[in-house]
């Protein structure tokens, strides 16, 4: 086994946001050297890595030069220059997830076609290049409203996704490659984190249940374990493993799922990295998702994915009426509550619905944790100082 610990080994991370920051907690725990690239000089990762480089993640030469002296390269965001990753792999550099995996996942149209080709259950869809093509299909009754519109690239945290309800919504669409998919009348939105190591060892975390903000289309609560039957849970895990095996990814894969009214499981989309749906694991699981990602990409034995206790994660986002220097109102009140742990990401500027942190609530009784999560959500406010 290579000597990763207290050695000259260097892990490169593309992206310096909160996911990278939380991954760095684990590299500190293991005394693994790290180098991070991010376009912002104020990125959350800056305070926790051994070496921080400011640069464009989409620039071929920047990514190539950054990776020259790292031993393993990983990502915390999909929007990176994949051609540079391909070149690095051809030069013998270890890159996880691979350029091939990223190419399949980061374009949602290609991702959906991949599910179709691999007989993975997903909602019916059609890809489009322009807004006028959608208009034409609507005139010819090729689809019914309401329908889900998704930008094929660049969408995150509810952006790049909208529900088309009428003709005006179609007219207002940007002229960009996209897809339309059938709006599923689901019982629950679920997710499964799958870890897969370089050697092919696979482990799944328990199924989580996600509750979304009605207007921002962001995850508001993540509940583990999901309040579903064993049969549905087993089906969700089975589908998630099938997706993992099809992609042959290395590292973490968050598989977002719909549970239909008939209790069928459909794949919505995936993310090949640590994910919001796994944040509960920091307090709730024996091995948190960030440590597990490290274990997977370094080909170490995967850790225990079982939950220690029931956990609910609350996303901490900027108040919709505030922008500017951040202030966490009533954070002292929530710290007085049993089983409540806040994680502040280190972003000094708040804006409407910007992810600023998250809060985990743990309790043996998941329903008690969920009730407390509501209380926490109502108390703490992410506002500006002025």
N, C-alpha and C positions, 0 to 999 in steps of 0.2 A: 504493500500500500504506500502511495506517495506520502511524504511528510508534510501535512498541511498545517500542523499546529506549532506555533512559536518557531517558524522557519522563514525562509525567503520566498515561499510560495505566495503568489499574488492573485487574488480574485478580482476581475474587472466587472463592473456593473454599469450597464447603459441605462441612465435615468436616475435622477437624484431626489425623487419625491418621497412621500411618506412610506410607500412600500419598501423602497430602498433603505430608508431610515430604520424601519423595523427589522429588515433583514440584517442590517449592520449590528443591531443589538446582539444577534446570534453569532456573528463573526467575532465580536468582542468577547463573547463568552468562551469561544474556542481559540481565541488569539490567532485569528487568520488575518493576514494583511489584505487590505482592500484599496481599490482605485475606482473612482466614480466619475462619470461624464454626465454633465447636465448643462442646458443652455442658460440657466439662471445662476447668477453668482450668490443668490440667497436661498438656494435649494435646501430642503430639510436635511439632506445627507451630508451637507458640508461639515457639520460639527462632529461627525462620528466616523469618518473614513480616514485611512492613512494618507491618501492623496486625492485631491479634488481638482478636476479639470473642467473649465467652462468651455463649452463647444456645442455645435449643432449636431444633434443625434441623427439627422437626416442627411448630413454631408458625408459623402463616401470617404474622402481623404481624412477627415477628422476622426471618423470611427476607426479607420485602418491604422492611423498613427497612434490613437489612444491604446489600441489593443496590442501593440508591438511587444510590450514588456509584461503582459499579464499571462498567466498560465491557463486559466479558465475564464471564459467570458459568459455572462448571463445578462438578463434584462429585467427591468421592473415596469416597462412600458413597451407596447408593441410598435409604436411609431419610431422605428429606427431604420437606418439604411441597410436593407436586407442584402443588396448586392455586395456591400462591404463584408457582411457576415459570410457570404458565400466564398468570397476571395480568401478570407481568413481560414475558413474550413479547408479550402484547397491547399493552403500553405501549411496545414497540419495543426492549426489552432483548435482547441476544444471549445465549441460554442453550444450552449444549451439554454433555451431550446434551439434547434437547428434552424438554418435559413429556410429549409424545405417546410418545416412545420409552420414557421411564421408566415410564409407565403400562402399556405392553405388557410390560415386562420384570420389574418388581419383584413382581408377582403371578404366581407360578409356574403357576397354573392358566390365566390369560390368556396367559402366555408359551407354554405347551404347545398351547393352542388356536390360537395364531397360527401355530405350525409346521404344524399340521394344515391350516389354511386355505391356507397358502402352499406346500403339498406339499414341506415340508422333512422329511426322514426323522427320526423320533423314536420312542421306545418307546411302546407302547399305555398309555393312562391313563384315569382317570375322576376327576372333581372331586366333592368332598363338602363340605357345609356343617357337618355335625355328626358326632360320634363314633357316635351311635346309627344313623345312615344306613349307616356302615361295618359295624356289628354286623348290621344287617338284611341287607345284601348277603352277608355271610359265611354267615349262617344259610341263605340261599337259594342257596348255591353259585355266587354271581356272580363270585367270584375265587378263585384258589388261593394258598396260602402256600408258600414265602415270597414276600413282595411288599414293595415300597418305599413307605414313607409319607413325605410331605413337607408341611410347613406351607406354605401358599400365600404368606405374607409373613413377613418378619423373620428368616428362617434365614440363618446364615453360619457359616463355619469348622466345618462338621460339625454344627452345631445345627439343629434343625428338620428333621432327616432321620433315619429309623431303618428297620431291616429288621424287618418283622412276621413272626415265625416260628411263633407259636401263638395260641390264643384269649386267653391272658393278656396278650399284647402288645397285642391289640386293645382289651381292657378298660382297659388303662393309658393309652390315648391321651388327649391333651387334647381338650376339646370346642371345636375351632377349625376354620375353613375350611382344607381340605387337599386333597391328591390322593393317589391310589394309582397307582403305575405298575409295569409289569412289570419284574421283576428280570432284567437282561440278563446272560447268561453271556458276558462279554467277554474278549478277549485282552488288550487294553490300554485304559487311559484316556488320551486324548490331548487336546491343546488347541492352538488357533491364535489368535494375536492379530491382529486386523484393524484397520488404521488407515484412517479415511475423513475427508477434509478437508471444509470448508464447500463447496468447489467440486466435491466428488464424486470427487477423486483417491483411489484405493484401493491400499493395499499390505498384503501379509500377511507375517508373520514365519514362520520355519520351524516345522514341527510339533514340539511338545514332548510328551514322555511323562511321565505323572504316576504316582507310587507313593504310596499312601495308608497312613496308620497304621491298623492292623487294628481298634483299638477306638475311637479318637477320631474316625475318619472325616475326618481332616485330611490335606492333602497333606504328605507327608514329604520326598519328593524330586521335583524337576523336572529332566528330562534333555533337553538340546538338543544335537544333533538326536535326535529319537525313533528308536529302533532298530526301524524298520519298513521295508517295501519301498517303492520309488519309486511303485508303483501305489497303495498305501494312502495314502502321503503326498500324492500328487496329488489323490486322492479327498477327503481331509480338507480340503485347501486349497480345493477346488472347492465343497464343502458350506459351508465357513466364509464364502466370498465370497457364496454365495447367501443366507445368513443376513444378512450385512451389507447387501446390496442390498435385502432385504425390509424390514429395520428402517429403512433410510435414516438411520442414526445419524450423528452427527458426533463425532469423537474416537476413542477406542479401544473395541473390542468383543472381549472374551475369549470364544471359543466353545469350550466343553468338550464333548468327543466320546467316544463308545464305539466301539472297533473290535471287531466281533463275531467269533465263531469262524469265520464265513464271509467275513471281511474286508469286511463292509459297514460303513459309517460312519453312526452315529446321533447326533443332537444331544442332549446331556444338558440343559445350561442355559447361559445367557450372563450376562456382567457388562459393563455399558456404561461402563468406566473402566479405568485401569491395574489390573493383576491379579497375584496371586501367581505365576501361570504365566508371567509375563513378567519377573520379577525378575532372572533369569539374564542378561538383555540389558544390564544395567548394565556388566558386565565382558565379556560374550560377543558383543555385537552392535555394528555400526558406529554405529547410532542406537538408544539405549536407549528403552524404552517410554514413559518419562516425558517425554523430549524430544519424542518422536513425538506424544504426546497434545497437547502445547503447539503443535507445528507444525500439527496437524489443526484444533484449535479456533480458532487465529489465522489459518487459511487460508494458511499458509506452505507452500512445497514440502515434501513428505514426504521423510524421510531414508531412507538405505539400510538395509534390514532384514536384510541378510545377516549371518551369524555370522562373527566374526573367528577364533573358536576354539571347540572343544567346551566346554560348560559344564554343570555340575550344581549346582542350588540345593538347599540343605538348610534346611528351616524350623527355626527356633530357638524352641522353645515351653517354657513352664514345666513343670518336673518335676511329675508327678502327686502326689507326696507333699510338696510344698512350697508355702507361701503366705507372702507378706510382702515385706520389702525384698530386692530382687534382688541375686544374686551370680552372676557367670559363671565357674564353676569350670573351670580348665584352658584358658582362652582364650589364655594365653601359649603353651601347647603347640601349638595349631592355627595360631597366627600364625607359628610356625617352619616350617610346611609350605609347599612350593612351590605357588604358584597359588591360595592360600586367602585369601579376603577376607571378613571379617565385617562385617555391617551391624547395628548396635544401634539399636533404634527410639526409645529414650528413655523407656520406661515404667519407673518406679521400683519398681512393685509387681508381683511375680510371683504367679501362681496356676496350678493345673493346666491344662495345654494352652493357656494364653494365648500368643498370638503375640508374642514379645519381640524377634525379629530374624530375620535369615537369613544364611546363609553361602554364598558362591559358590566353587566349585572349578573352575578352568579347566585344560585340557590338550588337546593336539592329538588325543590318543586318548581318546574318550569313555568307553571301558571302564576306563581308568586313573583318569579323573576320578570315575567312579561308585564304584570301589573305595576311593578316597581319601575320598569323601563318607561312606562307611560308617564309616571310621576316625574322621573328624571327629565324626560323630553319636555314636559311642561315647565319645569323649573329653570333649567339652564338655557341661556340665550347667548348666541354668538352675535354681538353687536359691535358697532364702532364707538370709539371713545368720545367723539364729538357729538 
